[in-house]
Amino acid sequence: MKKIFLFLLVGTLMSFTLQAQTGTVSGKVKSAKDGQYLEHVQVQVLGTSNWVYTDENGQFLIADVSEGKHLIELNQEGFISLTETIDVVEGKNTSLGTLVLEVNKFLPSLDELDVTSITDEEVDADLGDMAVSGMLNSSKDPFNAAAAYTFSSARFRRRGYGSEESGVFFNGIPMNNMENGRAYWYLWGGLNDVTRNQEVSDGLAPTNNGFGFFGGNTNINTKADSYRKGTKLVYSMSNRSYRNRAMITHSTGMMDNGWALTVSGSKRWSEEGYIDGTSYDAYGYFLSALKKINDHHSIGLTVFGAPSTRGGSGASVQAAYDIVGSNYYNPNWGWQDGKKRNAKMQKSHTPVAILKHYWDVNSKTKVETSIALIKGESGRTALNWIDAADPRPDYYRNLAIYPANANNSEIADHFKANSQLNWDKMYEKNLYNNPDYIGEDGKNYGKHARYMVEDRRRDVEQIIADINIKHELSKNIELIAGANYNSYKARTYTLVDDLMGADFIFNVDKFATRQDPEKVFTTQERVDRVQNDYDYFLQNGQAQMLKEGDVYGHDYDAHVDKISGFSQANFSFDKFDYYASLGLTQTTMWRDSKVRKGLFQDNSLGESEKLNYFNYGVKAGVTYKMDGKNYFFANAGYMTKAPSFRNVFLSPRTRHTSLKDKGQNNSETIMTADLGYAYRSPNFKLKANAYYTKFMDQIKTMGFYHDESRTFVNSIQSGVDKTHMGIEIGFDYKLLDELSLIGAIAVGEHKYDSRPLLTMIADNEDKPVQDAVPVYVTDFKETGYPQQAYTVGLKYSSDKYWWVGVNANYYREMYLSYNPLRRTKAAFDRYKQVEDLSDDIESADLFTGLLDKVTKQTRLDDQFTLDLNIGKSWRIDYKYYININLSVSNVLNNTDFITGGYEQSRIKTDSKYESEYDISQFPPKLYYAYGRNFFLNMSFRF
């Protein structure tokens, strides 16, 4: 890998001594329909960053195009892309004359479709984890279009990368979350029409906005004068996450007074989505303003937000799905006062404001400076209970698979009749089966809540400052450099949302004295340990009595400060393009708690130690332009990456303890390379990639209730090494003038290469439940997505301006997320012992091959789906445009498509009873892809 870098870097440096000659390319563009010249058509020399827009007369002029053959591409919304071969002569202008664009009668842009819907998995997770990939890449590339849309229903992850490996920018401002690195597309949900101007760099390809992410980068350009002048109205219907969507967008274009304005608003709503109990109520708003001060200076402002409230769905076990009779059973809701009420409501509103100064110093140097403010709140409600029965209807003791229920024939019928939350029963417990609390002062304080709804909040404040300088050193060499300061604070806390008829709740930790069943605490120790706010207890002599709206439990700020800089050199010559880039980052993170926990009096209040990470990255690439149609390219990168805040702090709800305290504070290392071939002609587009990525010293975390410790624990796997390798192929072949064959293939092998060290930290104990225990997962496959995905389709467009397309899709190599506890030596030894005893116990068939059942990774079944698209467009008086399109996914209604899930964390390794080792009583929880679903979109533009 290092030799590759040396070769590429030396090659780029040698290029400084070379001189290539350039020329210009000019022409005009008009519509085939009415012969009018077209404004705002993007004209790009493929394989380069050299592009321009046509002016109001349809004219364009591209300067500094290197001598030789190139492919030039013309793109505008509503028209079919046009590709032309050009031959540039040194010092001369190559005139293409008048180029004609045909009206696009076929599929709409992917931006017309809502492919940024939040998935069931993400709704079930913490709202802060709702990192939705959205339109991952440009729809012009056949493979990227498939990855972004066709494969999205299978939760496909390109190259197996998480969203934290791909960068999303707004006007050059990074939008990836600072706590976990993921891109949060829901922040601008419903604003499709104003986020369609995207500059995409694929994989390691160079980007103008920073060093970039090795999974690719998308910069959403919201500069007000980049939008087409006019108004667009949209109405959509669907049976997915929501039922209705309405959008309106208006752009003035650049006005005579030097101002350009674009505004947009949207609403998405439904009483219930595809899954029962999942209501949806979301809005979107957007403003972009640009003031051109003079020929050298412009100032732009962008403000947007997307407040939303929606009901969450959740995974369950197959036994529950089977009893209810639906793989879309949702245990999170129940009836209350004749209405469906969901216990897990997701709420978020995080507005973003970006102020940007554009300075064209001269014809060769451009400077862009920006400052951004991100401030908002997000939360997820959830049930909590104290000294009361678990209210979840699919709690394992309520199912027939629980051993105590094995011979009870009425269990299944009872579950079916009581498969939803019983809100009335919880209210009754709070109101009637609950004596009033009489304080030591003799005062009656009313009912102490046994059940309540809490709101788990994360409120963000973030300031970003950025500067980017681009300088044309010569006609062949472009230098880009920039710096970025990013200061992030997220207040993380829980609010008492609904006391459900009760009067108050004590601010105490119900797990605090469950550390060891054999350990005896004094009365004072027990009182001290349970205090969530120990200082309040010392001052007042009793625990806080909280009302609705008060802070309950933890309350801390997660701080992450990052300073980064990069430099990049781009070289463009007749046959070769090169680039080389260097990035440096300094990251500081710490925890600042507002409360002192009774459990950890010396390690919970105030600021923790500040953890510092210095990281770097280098990457380089080369493109060989054999002619105007054939391109070969190669890229390589080596970089280090700081761990995320959520992975560094082992139990941030309760204390300051971090990986550094355990001697495991390494940065992650990534080595990656790809090479490929691209062919582009008017009738055939093909792109093929081969890639290799090596991850070293990653960290994986998860939280769950631990039976043996009887408390909530955080599981941290450190030293995770993985290898991702594979191929990607996408093609679009025009069989006839009106018929095209399209397809995409992704074949990957993404697996673990190490035995990570498992550390488990309980919320109620400083001593680890597990301390650096090896996890035997070498050669396990990455989980939660198909490692192999295939699609092939036909698209037909009639000269009557209607179209139809069909895609057949096939998915393989999907695996459940594994429980690391089942792959430790303690589990191996104990389950092997039970297996060896299977001949002597009554239920021997349950334990035959038990060790293999426990330790082997679960592979999901291969799946097939069929998708359909159909639509029609009209142009009226050359001024009004109407478009109607319908997409139907999973036409064959495959409702047995498991897209992912996870093994439950309940496992016995120290029981005296063999029956407790039957893992079938704790089967995995599963997610299913939607059955037949549709999205109907209607737009009117004028």
N, C-alpha and C positions, 0 to 999 in steps of 0.2 A: 504493500500500500504506500509506504513512504517513497519507494522508488518511482511509483506513478506520480506522486506529487512533485518530486524533483524534476522528472521529465517535463511535466506540464509547466511548472514554474520557470524552468530554464528556457523552455520554448517561448513562453510569453515575454520574458525579458529580452531574448534575442530579437523578438519582433520589433523592439524599439528601433533597431538599426535598419529595419526594412522600410521601403517606401513603395506604396502602391498608389495607383492613379485612380481618380474618381471622375464621375460625370453626374449629370442630373437626369431626372425622369419627370416628364410632365404629361398632362392630358386633361380631358374633361369627361364627366360622368353624367349620363342621363337615364331616364326611366324608359323601358321598352313599352310601357303601357300608354303613356301620353306624350312622350318625347320631351318632357320638361327636364331641365338640368337639376341635379340633385345636390343639395347642400348637406354637409356634415357626414359624408361618406368617409369611412376610415380606409386609407390606402397605405398598405404596409409592404415593405420588402421582407419577405419571409426569411427567417433565420437571423434577423437583425432586430435592433430596437429602433430602426429608422422608419417612421411613419408620420403621416400628416392627415388632416381633414380637408375635404373639398370646401371651397368658399361658396358664397351665395350664388355664384355663376357656374357652380359645378367644376371649377378648375382646381388643379393641384400641381404642386411642384415639390419634388423630393430632391434635396441636395445631398452631396457627398455619398453617392452610391458607388461602391467600388467597381472597377472595371470587370467585365465578364458577364456571364449569364446568371440570371436570378429569376425567382418566381415572385410575382407581385400579386397581392390579394386585396380585393375590395369588399368591404362589409358595411351594410346598413340594415337596421331593423326593418323588417317587412319585405326585404329583397333577398334573392338567392346570391350567395357569395360568388364572386367571379375571380378566377385565377388566370393570370396571363404570364407567359414567359417573355422576359426582356433581355436584351443584350446591350450592356452599357459600354460605351466607347470613351476612352480617356479624353477629358476636357470638352466633351460635347454633350448636348442635350438629346436624350432619347424621347421623342414624342410618340405617345401611344394614340394620339388622335382622340376620337370620341368613343368611350367605352359605354356599353349599354347593360344595365342591370335589369334582370327579369324579376317581376313581383313574385314573392315567395308564396306559393299556393299550398305549401305542405305544412309540416309540423311547426307549431309556434316555438318561440324561444323557451328554454327551460324556465326562464324567469316568469313566464306566464303561469307556470304550474307551481304549486306549493310543495316543494321538496324539502322544506326546512321544518316540517312538522316534528314535534318532540315525540320521541318513541316511548313505548310503555316502560322499557327498562329505565329510562332517564326519569320518568315521572315517579317510578318506584324508589329512585335514589334521592339523595339530598338535592334540593333545588340547585345548589351550587355546582352540582355535577352535571347539570343539564347542558352539556356541550354538544351542540348539534352541528353536524358537518355542513349541512345545507348544500348549495351548489359548489361542489369542491373545486371544479375547474371549468375551463371554457367549453361550451357546447360544440365548438368548432372541431375539436379533436374527438374522433369516434370513441376511443377508449375512455376518455375523460367524461364524455356524455353518459356512457353506460355506467361508469363508477358513480357518477353524481345522481343519476336518476333511476335507470333500469335496475341496478343492483341494490338500490337503497332499501328496498323492502326486506332484503335478507340481512341488513345491518352490515353490508360489505365495508371493509376497511382497506383502502388501497395500500398494497404492500404490507398489510398488517399493522400499519402505523396508527397510533391513537391521534386524536385531534390535537393533542399537545405537540405533535411533531410537524404540524402545518401552521403557517403563519397567516393571520388575517389582519389587514390594515385598512384604516379609513383615512384617505388622503395622506398616507404615509405614517399615520399614528398606529402603533401596535395595539390590537384589541384582545390578544390572548390574556386570559386571566392570570394574575400574578401569583395566586395561591397554588394553582395546580397546572398552569400552562395551557389550559384548554381554550379553544375558541368558542365563544358563546353567541351563536347566531340568533338566539331568541331575543337578544337585546334590540334587534331591529326587525323582529318578526312582523309580517304584514306590509313591509315597505318594499315589496319586490320591484316596483317600477322605478324607484330611485336608487336601487343598489345593483342595477344590471350592468353599469359601466365598470367592468372589472379588468384589471391588468393582471394576468396570470403568468407566473413562472413555475414551470413544472419541475418537481424534485429539486435537484441541486442547481438548476439553471439560475443564472444571475438575476438579481432583483435590484431595483434602484432604491429600495426603501430600507436597506440595512443588510447585514450579513445574511439574513434569511434563515429559514427552517429547511431541514433536509427533506421534509415531506412535501415541500412546495409552498408557494406563497400567493396570496390573492390580495391585491390592493383595490379597494372599492373607491372609485373616483367620484366624489360628490361635488366637484367644482361646478358652480351654477351655470356657467356658460357651456358646459359639456352636454347639457340636455337639449333635446329637440324642442323647439318652440311649439306650444300647443297644449291641449288638454286631453286627458285620457280618463275614461270612466270604466270601471271593471266591476262585474258581479260574478261570483263563483258559488257553486253548490258542490257539496261533497258528503260522503258518509264516513269520513275518516275521523280526525281529531275534532273537527267542527263541521257544522252543516252549511254555514253561510259565510261569505266574505264579500265586502264592498270596499272599493278603493277609488280614490280620485287623486289625480296629479295634474298640476299646471306649471308650465315653464314659460317665462317671458322671452328667453333668449337674451342676447346682449342688446340692451336698449341704447338709444342715442345719448342718454345721460350717463352712460358708462356703468350702469347697474344691470345685473342679471339676477333673477329670482326664480327659485323652484320651490313649490310647496306640495306636500302630499299628506294624505290622511287615510286611515283604513280602520275597519272593524271586522272582527271574526267572532262568530258566536254560535252556540247551540245549547239546548237544554241537556243534550246527551250525545256523545260521540258514538263511535263504532262499539265501544265497550260500555256496558251498563254503569251508570253512576258517574260518568266523566263529563261534567258540564264544562263549558268553555266560554270565556268572555274576555276578549282581548282587543286592544286598540293600538294604533300606530300613528305617530305624527312626525313630520319632517319639515325642516326649513333649511334652504341653502341660499346664501346671498353672496354676491361677488361685486366688489367695486373696483373698476379699473381706474387707477389714479392717473397714470400716464403710460407711455409705451414701456416703461421699465418696472412699474410697481402696480401690484393688485393685492387686495385684501379680501379673503373669503371667510365666511362664517357658516358652519354647519351645526345644526341642533337636531337631535332626534331622540325618540324614546318609544317604548312599546309596553305600556302597562298591561298586565294580563292576570287573570284568575282562572284556574282550571282544576278540575277534580282528577285525582291520581288513580291509576289502576295498579295492580300488584301481581307479582308472580304467586303461584300456588303449586301444590303437588298434584300429580296426575290423578290420584285417588279422588281429590276434591272435584277436579274437572269432570271426571267420569260420573260421579254421583249426581252432580248438578246437570250434566248433559251438555256442557259447553266448554270448549277450550278457552273461552274468553270470560270465564267466571272472574268476578272482581270482588274480593272480600272486604274492600275498604268502605262500602256504603251500607246503609240500612234505612228503613222507613222511620220518619218522625213527623207527626202531625200530617200524615197523608202525602209527604214529599220525600224524595230520596235525598239523604244527607250523606256526604262523603267526609270521612274523618281526615283524609289526606288532601287538603286543598293547597295547591301551589299558587303563590302570589309573588309577583315581581314587578318592579318598575325602577329602571336604572338609566336615567337620561344621560346623554353624552353631548358635550359642546366642544367644538374644535374651531380655533381661530388660526388662520394660516396667512402668512405673508409670502407672496410670490415676487421675486426680484430677478429680473433679467438684467444682469450686470452689463453684459454685452452679448454679441452674437455667439460667443463661445462659452460663457459662464452663466450658470443659473444657481440661485440660492433660494431655498425654501425653508422658512422657520415656522414652527407651529407650537401652540400650547393647547392642551386639552384638559377638560375637567369631566370626570365621571363620578357621579354621586347618586346613590339610590339604595333601594332596599329589596330584599328578597326573603321569602320565608316559606315554610311548609308546616302545616298543622299535623298533629299526630295525637293519638290517645296516650294517656299516661294513667297509671293506677297504683294505688298505695293500699296495702292490706285488703286487697280485693282480688277476685278471680280474673284471669286473663280473658278479656272480652272478645278477642279475635275469633271469628266463627271457624276459621280453618286451623286453629291451634291444634297441635298434633294429638292432644289427649281427647279431642272431640271426634277424631277420625277412626274408622274401623281398622286401620293399619296399626293402631296402638295396641300393644299386646294385651292390656287389660280389657280391651273391647273385642278381642278376637272372637269370642263365642256369643257375642250379643248381636242377634240378628236385627235388632231395632236401631242400631247405631246409624246405619246408612240412611234409613228413613228419617231419623231424627235430624241428621245433618242436613238432608235435603230440605226439610221444612224450616230449618233454622240456619241457613247458609249465609245470611247477611247479618250485619251488626244489629244488636238489639239495643237501640238507644233508650227505649222506655225502661228497660231493666236497669240500665246504668243510672238513669235519673232516679228511679225508685230506690236504688241502693243509697244514693246521696241524700235523699229527702226523708225516707221513711225507716230504713233499716240502719239508722246511724244516729246515735244519741248526740245531743248538743254538747259542745265543749265548754266546760266551766273552768275559767282561768284561776290561778292561785289568788287573784284579787277578788274572787267570787263573782266576777262578771260573766254573763252568758255571751259567748262569742258566736254562737250559732253552729251550723253544720260544717264539719271538716270534710273536704272533698275526698271521696274514695276513688272517684273517676274524674278526670278533667281532660280538656283539649288544650294542648300547648302549641305554641307557635315558635318553631325553631328558625331563628333569624340570622341573616348575614347582611349587614348594611355596609356598603362600600363607599369609600372616599378615595379618589385617585387623581393625581396631577401628573401630567406627562408634558415634557418639553423636548422638542426635536429640532435638529438642524440638518439639512442635507445640501451638499454642494456638488454640482456637476460641472465638469470643465472639459472642453474639447481641446486636448493637448495638440492634436494634429488631425488631419483628415481621417486618420486610421486609428487613433488612440483616444479613448474617452476615460477620464478618471472621475470616480465618484467617491465621496467620503461623507461621513455623517456621525453625529453623536446624539444620544438619547438619555434623558433622565426620567425615571419612572418611580414615583413614590405612591405606595399602595397601603391602605389601612382598611381592614374589614372588622367591624365590631360583630362578634359572634356571641349570641346569647339566646335565651329562651324566655318567651312571655307567657304568662297565664292568659289563655285566650277565652276559655269558657269553663266556668266551674260547674256547669250542668246542674244548677239548682242549689248547690252548696254555697256557703258564705265565705269561706277562705280555705287556704291550704298552707300548711307549714313548709317553710323553705328548708327542707331537710333532704338528705341523700338516703334513699331507701336501701341502697346496696352497701352502705358504709360499714355495717357490722356483720356482713356475710363473708368476711375474708376467710375464715377457717372455722368449720363447724365445731372443732374441738377446742378452739381458743375461747377463753372466758374473759370478758371485759368487765371492769368495774362499772358501776352506774355512771360515774362521772366520765369515764372513758367513752362509754356509749353516747352520752349526751354530747361530748365534744366532737366525736367523730362524725356524727350525722349532720353537723352544721354546714350548710352551703355558704353562709356568710358568718364566719367565726367572729369577726370583729363586732358585728351587730350583736351577736350573742353575748360577748363580753361586756358590751356597753349597756345592754338592756336586760340581761339575765334570762332571756328566753329566745327561742327561735322566732324569726320573722313570721308574721301571719299575713299572707299575700292575698290581694284582691285581683280581679281581672285587670289586665294591663300592666301588672307588676312583673319585674324580672325574677325569674325562677332558675335556681341552679347556677350554671356557669355564666360568666360575663367577661370576655376578654377581647382584646384587639390583636389581630394578626397583622404584623407589619412586614412588608417586603419593600426594600429600596434597591433599585438597580440602576447602574450607570453603564452604558455600553457605547462602543464606537466601532466603526468599520471603515475599511478602505477597499476599493475595487477598481481594477483596470480592465477595460474592454478593448479588444483589438479586432479590427475587421479588415480583411484583405480579400483578394480575388477569390482564392479557393479555400481559405481557412479563416475561421473566427476563433479567438481565444478569450478566456477571461481568467482572472485570479482574484481571490478575495480573502481578506483577513478580518476576523471579528474578535473583539475583546470585551469581557463583561465582568463587572464587580457586583456581587449580590450580597446584601445584608438582610437578615431576617431575625425577628424576635417576637416574643409573646409579651403582652402587657395586660395583666389581669386586674380587674377592679374589685375583686373579692378574694378573701383568704378562706381556703377550704379547711374545715376542721380536720380532715384526714391528712392534709399536707400543709401544716401551718407554716413551715419554714421554706416551702418551695412552690408557692402558688400565687402570692400577692405581688403586684408591681411588675417590673420588667425582668424578663429572663436575660440570660447571657445573649449577647448579639453574635450570631453565627455568620461568618464571612466566607465567601467563596469567590475565588478568581478563576475565570474560565476563558477559554480561547477556542477559536475554530479557524481552520484554513480549508479552502476548497478551490478547485480549478477545473476548467473544462475546455474542450476543443470541439469544433464543428467543421467537418470537411464537406464542402459544397462541390460535389462531383460535377453537377450541372444544375440547371434550373429546376430539376425535378427530384434529384436524388441527393439525400443528405445522410451523413454518418456523424454520430456524436458520441462523446464519452465525457463523463464527469466523475470526480472523486472528492471526498471530503473526510476530514478528521477533526473531531471537535469534542470538547468536554462540556458538561451541563450540570448546573447546580441541582441538587434534589429540591423538590417542591416543599413548601411550608407544611403541607398536610402529611408529607412523608417523614419530615425531619422531627417534628414534635410527636412524641409517642402517645401522649394522652392529653392533648391540649385543653380539653374540657376541665381537667382537674389540676394540672401542674405544669412546671417548666421543663420537665425531663425531656431530653432530646437524644438523638442518635449519637451525638458527640459524647454524651455521658456514658454511652455503651461502647465507645471506641470504634464506631462504625459511621464515620462522617465523610465518606468519599463522594466526590462528584462522579456522575455517570460519564462514560466514554463511549463515543460512537465512531465507527469507521464505516464508510459507505461508498459505494461506487455503482455506476450504471453505464451501460453503453447501448446504442440503438441505431436504428435505421428508419428513415422516413421517406416516403415517396408521395409527391403531390402533383396531380395533374387535374385538368377540368373534369375528368370522368372517374378518377380513381384516387382515393386517399388511403394511405397505409402508414401505420406507425407501429414499430416493434421495439420493445425494451427488454433488456435483461438487467437484473439488479442484485446487489448483495449488500446486506447491512449487518454489522456486528454490534450488538449492545453489550456493554460490560458495566457491572456494578450498579444495576438498576435497583430500585426499591419498590416493593408492592405492599400495600396496606389494605386492611379491611377491618371492620368492627362487627362484633356479634356478642350474643349472650352465651357465656360459658357455663355449662351445667355444673361441672365439678367445682368451679370457683364461686358459682352462684352470683355472678355479677357480669357486667358488660366489660369486654376486653378489646384491646386493639392488637391486631396481629400484624407484625412487620417482618417481611422477608427481605433481607439485604443480600447483596452479592449475587443478584439475579443476572445471569448472562444468557443472551439469546442470539440466534442467527435467523435472519430473514433473507431468503433468496427466492427468485422466481422469474417469470417472464410475463409480459403484457403485450397483447396484440389488439389493435383496433383497425377496422377497415370500413370503407364506404365506396361501393363500386356501382357505377351507373350502368345497369343492364340495358335499359332503353331510355329514351328521353324522359319518360315519365315513371320509370320503375328503377329502384335502387335496391341493392343488397347491402345490408349493414351487419356488423358483428363485432364482438369483443371477446377476448379470452384472457383470463387471469389464472395462472397456475403458480402457486407458491408453496414453499415449505418453510414454515415459521415455527421454530421449536426452541426449547430451553436447552442450554448447554452446561448448566452448572447445578450444584446442590446448594440452593440458597440457605442462609442461616435464619431460622425462625425465632423471633423474640415476641413474646406475648406479655403485654402489660395490662394489668387489671385497673379499672378505675378506682378500686378501693384498697389497693395494696401497692407498696413501692417495690417489693420483691417480685421479680418477673414470674409469671406462671410458667413460661418456657424461656430459657436464656440461651440464645445462639445454638439452637438445635438444628442439625442438618435436615433438609427436606429433600427426599429422594424423587426428584422430578426430571432428571436428565432425560432428554429426548421426548418429554411431553410436548404436545403441540399447543400453540397459542389458542386462546378460547374466545368465544363470543361472536364469531363471524365465519363465513366460508373462506377457506384458503384457496378454493378453486371455484371460479364462476365463469359461466359461458352464456353468451346470448347470440342469437342470429335472428335477423328479421328482414322483412320486405316493407318498403314504403312506396306508395303509388300516389302521384299527384296528377289530377286531371286538368286539362286546359280550361275547364269550367270553374276553376278555383275551389275545388274540394279535394280532400286528401284522406288517405287511410293508411295505417301502418300496423304491423303485427310483429311481436317479438316472442320467441320461445327462449326460456331461461332455465339453466340447470346449475345446481349448487352442490358442492361436495366438501368433504373435510371440515366439518363443523364439530366443535367440542364444547362440553360443559366446563364452566369454571370449576376448578378443583379446590377441595378443602386441604390445606397443607397438613393439618393434624393427622390425616389418614396416611400420610407418606413419611412419617417419622419412625425412628427405630423402636420407640416405645409402642407405637401402634402395630408395627410389624410383629414384634415379639409377642404381644398379648393376643393378637388375632390369630397368629400361627398356633399359639398354645390352645386357643379355643377350637380351631380347626382340627387339631390333632385329637381333641377330645370328642369330636362329633359322633364317633361310633358309640359313645357311652351315654349320650343324652337323648332325650325323647324326640326332639325335633332335629334329627341329624341332617335332614335334607336342607335345612336352612343354612347349615354351616359347612357343607361340602364345597370346597373351593372358595371358602370365605375370604382368605387372604387376597386372592386374585380379584374378587369382587370389590374389596375395600380399596385396593391400591391401583387398579387399572384405571386409566383415564377413559371417560365415557365419550364415545363418538356418537354424534347424532345422525339420523338417517339423511341420505341424499334427497334432494327435493327438486321438483319441476313446477314452473309456473308459466302462464301465457298472459301477455299484455296486449292491449289494443288501443290505438289512437285513431280518431276520426275528426274531421273538422271542415269548416267552410269559411271563406272570407269574401268580403265585398268592398269595392271602392265606389263611392257615390260622388259625382261631380268633381272628381279629382281632389276633393278636400276632406271627405269623410270616410273613415275606415271602420269596418265592422268585422270582428273575428269571433267565431264560435268554435271551440274545440272540446272534445270529450276524451279523456283517458280512462281506461278501465284496466285496473291491475288485478292479477290473479283471476283471470276470466273463468277458469275451470273450478274456482272456489275450493282450492286446496286449504282446508282448515286444520290439517295435521302437520303444518310446517313449523317445527320448533326452531326458532331463531337463536335461542340461547337459554341460559339459566345457570344455576349454581348448585353445587352440593351443599347440603345443610351442614352447619358447623357443629351440630350436636353429635358427639361421638364418645363412646366409653372406652377407656384404656385401663381402668383400675377396678372395675366392678367384680364382685365375687360371684355374680350370677350370669351364666352363659346366655340366658335369654335376652339380656340387655345388649348383647353384641349383634343382634339381628339388625343390620343396617336398613332393612326394608321398612322399619318403623320411622325412619327419617329419610325418606326419598328426596331427590333433588326438587327444587322449585324451578318451574319452566315458564318461558315466554313463547307465545305463538304469533306468527305473522298474521295480519288481517286476512280474512277470506276475500271474496270478491268485493272490490271497493272501487269507487269512481271519483273523478274530479272533473266537473263541468265548468268551463271558463268562458265568459262572454265579455268582450271589450269593445268600446266605441271611442275612437280617437278623432280629434278635429283640431 
